[in-house]
């Protein structure tokens, strides 16, 4: 299930989660993590400009929070450019999904609750690709013109 709401209510049975966003998403992430049951498991990725923005983000014991500081990451390989906004979280989420799911069908049938925060254009390619993988298999609704499945 993909939630694409700015401040989503969590389903009562949210156990397996993948949350990702930027520094502006931290208050929402904090609230969503606090609402999860103690038995929840999953991954949270938070992209920030610098390591100075990293803060404590309490989570259930089996939910890992990973901070991605863009000032410590490069952009396109071999380009010498710095990491653009949304690029670090997109790479991290894609790598995590590739490790967890072998193909788009497995992701579409997954029980993971996926939420991507940040401004509407943040990690746009990732957001679009997730919707394309999941939406043919499930219903589509949203408050941002994207998808909640």
C-alpha positions in Angstrom: 0.0 0.0 0.0 1.3 3.4 -0.9 0.2 6.4 1.1 0.6 9.7 -0.8 -0.9 12.2 1.6 1.0 15.0 3.3 -0.1 13.9 6.8 -1.4 10.4 6.4 -3.5 8.5 8.9 -1.9 5.1 9.5 -3.9 2.0 9.1 -4.3 0.3 12.5 -2.6 -2.9 11.1 0.5 -1.2 9.7 3.2 -3.6 10.7 5.7 -3.6 7.8 6.7 -0.1 6.7 9.0 1.8 4.4 8.9 5.6 5.0 11.1 8.1 3.2 11.3 11.9 3.1 13.4 15.0 3.6 14.1 17.3 6.5 10.6 18.8 6.1 9.1 15.4 6.6 10.6 14.8 10.1 7.6 16.0 12.1 5.3 13.7 10.1 7.7 10.8 10.3 8.0 11.3 14.1 4.2 11.2 14.4 3.9 8.1 12.2 6.6 6.2 14.0 5.0 7.0 17.3 1.7 5.6 16.1 3.3 2.3 14.9 2.8 -0.8 17.1 5.8 -2.1 19.0 5.9 -5.1 16.7 6.3 -3.0 13.5 9.4 -3.6 11.3 10.8 -1.8 8.3 13.0 1.1 7.2 12.9 4.9 7.3 15.2 7.0 5.1 15.5 10.7 5.8 17.5 12.9 3.4 19.0 16.1 4.8 21.3 18.8 3.5 24.1 18.2 6.1 24.8 15.9 8.9 24.1 18.8 11.3 20.4 18.2 10.6 20.4 14.7 11.9 18.4 14.4 15.1 16.9 11.7 17.3 13.9 10.0 15.7 12.5 7.3 18.1 11.1 4.2 16.4 10.0 0.7 17.2 12.9 -1.7 17.8 12.7 -3.4 14.4 12.3 -0.2 12.4 15.7 1.2 11.2 16.1 4.9 10.7 18.8 5.9 8.2 19.9 9.5 7.7 21.2 10.5 4.3 23.3 13.7 4.4 23.7 15.0 0.8 26.9 16.9 1.6 28.5 13.5 2.1 27.2 12.0 -1.2 28.1 12.5 -4.8 25.7 13.0 -7.7 25.7 11.0 -10.9 28.7 8.6 -10.8 31.8 10.1 -12.5 30.1 13.6 -12.9 31.9 15.3 -10.0 28.5 16.9 -9.1 27.0 16.9 -5.7 23.9 15.0 -4.8 20.7 16.8 -5.8 17.6 17.0 -3.6 15.8 13.7 -3.6 18.7 11.8 -5.2 20.1 10.2 -2.1 16.7 9.0 -0.8 15.8 7.7 -4.3 18.9 5.6 -4.5 18.4 4.3 -1.0 14.8 3.3 -1.5 15.4 1.7 -4.8 18.3 -0.3 -3.3 16.2 -1.4 -0.4 13.3 -2.4 -2.6 15.6 -4.4 -4.9 16.8 -6.3 -1.9 13.4 -6.9 -0.5 11.4 -7.6 -3.7 12.5 -9.5 -6.8 10.1 -7.8 -9.2 7.3 -5.2 -9.5 4.6 -7.9 -9.1 6.1 -8.9 -5.7 6.1 -5.3 -4.7 2.5 -4.8 -5.8 1.4 -7.7 -3.7 3.5 -6.7 -0.7 2.1 -6.0 2.7 4.5 -3.1 3.2 3.0 0.4 3.9 5.1 2.8 1.8 5.1 6.6 2.4 7.2 9.2 0.5 7.2 12.6 2.1 8.8 15.9 1.1 7.7 18.6 -1.4 5.6 17.4 -4.3 8.6 17.3 -6.7 10.9 15.5 -4.2 12.1 12.1 -5.5 9.5 12.5 -8.3 10.9 9.7 -10.5 10.8 7.3 -7.6 7.3 8.3 -6.7 6.1 7.9 -10.3 7.8 4.5 -10.7 6.3 3.1 -7.4 2.9 4.2 -8.6 3.4 2.6 -12.0 4.5 -0.7 -10.3 1.6 -0.8 -7.8 -1.4 0.9 -9.4 -2.1 -1.7 -12.1 -2.7 -4.2 -9.3 -4.7 -2.0 -6.9 -7.1 1.0 -6.6 -5.7 4.6 -6.9 -6.7 7.6 -4.8 -4.7 10.6 -3.4 -4.8 14.2 -2.2 -1.7 15.1 -4.2 -2.7 13.8 -7.6 -0.5 10.7 -7.2 -1.5 7.5 -5.6 -2.6 5.9 -2.3 -3.0 2.2 -2.9 
